[in-house]
């Protein structure tokens, strides 16, 4: 079997977070709440907020992740793999070491989007997919794809193995 992707570690100095596992107080927008030393992330006040500008969020993302609440661990998420041939979700997940290793939090994806200044930052913005594996409200692992459209981010969610991902996709996970 030939390798269809490259495992790599990116050193992203600008993304090192000194607030790992540290709670923050409730802000005035209600986006975060301090509960027992952790931060609770609400998708409705972030991805689905009227203040968030995107070129589009597909219906599956809305159905699966709308009103999602999750504990925010403030973990560092980086691109760990680059696809260089068409590859399925299952091949990516297997190469990362299984679902637990592939899974990231929606809150960490949100943090990446907030840190990205237009087209410059950790996410690639030349039309290729930024690939994430996230559990939906029901606990089902889904693939979330974010790419730069003509003037803003496009966010899609799909069932696993619904698509093959073309060369040039960045797969994000925790180190």
C-alpha positions as a printed Julia matrix, in Angstrom:
175×3 Matrix{Float64}:
   0.0    0.0    0.0
   1.42   3.37  -0.96
   1.3    6.29   1.43
  -1.37   8.76   0.42
  -0.55  11.49   2.88
   2.41  12.87   4.75
   2.46  12.99   8.53
   4.1   16.2    9.57
   4.38  18.46  12.58
   4.08  22.18  12.06
   5.78  24.48  14.52
   3.44  27.44  14.7
   5.0   29.82  17.17
   2.21  32.36  16.77
  -0.29  29.75  17.84
   1.27  28.74  21.14
  -1.34  29.42  23.8
  -0.36  30.2   27.34
  -3.88  29.81  28.66
  -4.1   26.03  28.31
  -6.65  24.56  30.73
  -7.25  27.96  32.34
 -10.81  29.18  32.76
 -11.91  32.69  31.91
 -14.69  34.69  33.49
 -18.03  35.05  31.76
 -17.79  37.74  29.14
 -20.51  40.29  28.42
 -21.61  38.55  25.23
 -22.37  35.28  27.03
 -20.03  33.29  24.76
 -18.22  31.66  27.68
 -19.18  30.7   31.21
 -16.88  29.73  34.04
 -17.99  26.41  35.51
 -15.79  24.45  37.92
 -12.56  25.74  36.43
 -13.47  25.02  32.83
 -14.94  27.03  29.98
 -18.18  26.0   28.31
 -18.32  26.72  24.58
 -21.68  27.48  22.91
 -21.92  27.12  19.12
 -24.99  29.38  18.96
 -23.06  32.4   20.22
 -20.14  31.77  17.86
 -20.64  30.0   14.51
 -24.36  30.85  14.46
 -24.08  34.4   15.81
 -25.29  37.23  13.57
 -21.88  38.83  14.26
 -20.0   35.95  12.59
 -19.41  36.57   8.91
 -18.95  33.62   6.57
 -19.74  32.85   2.95
 -21.8   29.91   4.03
 -22.51  27.17   6.5
 -24.13  24.06   5.05
 -27.34  22.57   6.45
 -25.59  19.52   7.91
 -23.32  21.75  10.0
 -26.38  23.62  11.22
 -28.28  20.38  11.99
 -25.41  18.57  13.7
 -23.64  21.41  15.51
 -26.32  24.06  16.13
 -26.93  24.57  19.87
 -23.89  22.42  20.66
 -22.35  22.96  24.05
 -18.95  21.52  24.93
 -16.29  21.92  27.55
 -13.49  23.96  26.11
 -10.09  22.56  27.09
  -8.06  25.26  25.3
  -5.84  22.75  23.57
  -3.44  23.57  20.76
  -4.67  22.34  17.4
  -2.28  22.2   14.45
  -2.14  20.72  10.97
  -0.56  17.29  11.45
  -1.06  15.8    8.02
  -1.12  16.93   4.41
  -2.96  14.84   1.83
  -1.09  14.4   -1.45
  -3.5   12.02  -3.18
  -7.23  11.5   -2.86
  -7.82   9.97   0.55
 -10.86   8.86   2.57
 -11.75   9.89   6.1
 -11.17   6.36   7.35
  -7.62   6.31   5.95
  -6.87   9.65   7.63
  -8.38   8.56  10.95
  -6.5    5.24  10.88
  -3.22   7.01  10.15
  -3.77   9.43  13.05
  -4.26   6.46  15.4
  -8.05   6.14  15.54
 -11.07   8.32  16.27
  -9.87   9.49  19.67
  -6.61  10.79  18.22
  -8.33  12.4   15.23
 -11.09  14.15  17.18
 -10.89  17.87  17.97
 -13.27  20.25  19.72
 -15.47  22.71  17.87
 -14.24  25.36  20.32
 -10.66  24.91  19.11
 -11.75  25.31  15.48
 -13.55  28.51  16.49
 -10.38  29.78  18.13
  -8.42  29.15  14.93
 -10.98  31.1   12.91
 -10.87  33.99  15.38
  -7.07  34.16  15.21
  -7.02  34.04  11.43
  -6.77  37.49   9.94
  -8.59  37.16   6.64
  -6.38  34.92   4.53
  -3.29  34.95   6.81
  -2.83  32.55   9.69
  -2.78  28.86  10.63
  -5.58  27.81   8.26
  -4.72  27.49   4.6
  -6.67  29.91   2.47
  -5.91  29.02  -1.14
  -9.01  26.92  -1.76
  -7.74  23.64  -0.26
  -9.61  21.99   2.57
  -8.81  22.41   6.25
 -10.05  19.05   7.6
 -11.24  18.47  11.18
 -12.99  15.55  12.91
 -15.54  16.68  15.5
 -18.3   14.96  17.51
 -21.75  16.43  16.91
 -24.45  17.01  19.55
 -25.33  13.29  19.49
 -21.71  12.14  19.86
 -21.31  11.03  16.22
 -17.91  11.79  14.68
 -18.3   14.1   11.65
 -15.84  15.72   9.29
 -15.84  19.53   9.28
 -14.28  21.23   6.29
 -13.33  24.89   6.28
 -11.98  26.66   3.23
 -11.59  30.23   2.04
 -14.21  31.25  -0.51
 -14.08  34.44  -2.55
 -14.16  36.79   0.42
 -14.73  34.77   3.59
 -14.75  31.3    5.17
 -17.03  28.49   4.02
 -17.88  25.87   6.66
 -19.27  22.43   5.78
 -19.93  19.23   7.68
 -20.25  15.77   6.18
 -20.74  12.18   7.28
 -17.49  10.21   7.48
 -16.42   8.69   4.16
 -19.05  10.66   2.23
 -16.25  12.25   0.16
 -12.63  11.62  -0.67
 -10.38  14.59   0.01
  -8.16  15.8   -2.79
  -4.46  16.48  -2.61
  -3.42  19.54  -0.65
  -5.85  19.19   2.25
  -4.54  19.93   5.73
  -5.72  17.6    8.49
  -5.85  19.21  11.93
  -5.51  17.42  15.24
  -3.92  17.83  18.64
  -0.19  17.18  18.98
